[in-house]
Amino acid sequence: KSAIESANNIAIICHKNPDGDALGASTALNAALKQWQKKNTLFCITPAPEYFNWLPKLNELQIDEATIKNNHFDVIIVLDSGSLPYAGIDKLIKSLDYRFTLINIDHHNSNTLYGDLNYVNKNSSSTCEIIYELLRHWKVHMNKDMATCLLNGIMTDTGMLTNPATSDNALKIASDLMNFGANIYKISQYKIGRASS
């Protein structure tokens, strides 16, 4: 939180060929930082699948590498990626000729702890579960769009709350997000099998 608060310009990056968890966590965090009036850019090195076009704030996703190369970011946050190569940005990050703080937020067992700051909870169902807990701890106002983005990621990574990643905490958070107005009907319209990873 201190790194984010002291930053003037922030990049939020999700992994290449992004799934519902990566996109949900990224778009929710993007909205949260806007509440803090923090300039931030949402980036992925590949386009999002068309079946996620309904996701709130997804229209802000940038895919041109120049977006990263031609800006000066104080903080770069990489979400839902076990490594920089998995995110598809290892060469891009190495090409930057300025100092920045790299924050790694993820839930995968394979995470290599590549960040300057690492928040990796391997017991979480999804990165969206982690982002939810962070935003609640930071007392960010949760609106229905943010709730929809986060529930989308939890539903994706748990196979609609049916696979072994479905913990009691994931169920509780899913319930909380419904209470915040998450649009579970919209989430259920696409085929989870295509979107999960």
Disulfide bonds with the S-S distance in Angstrom:
none
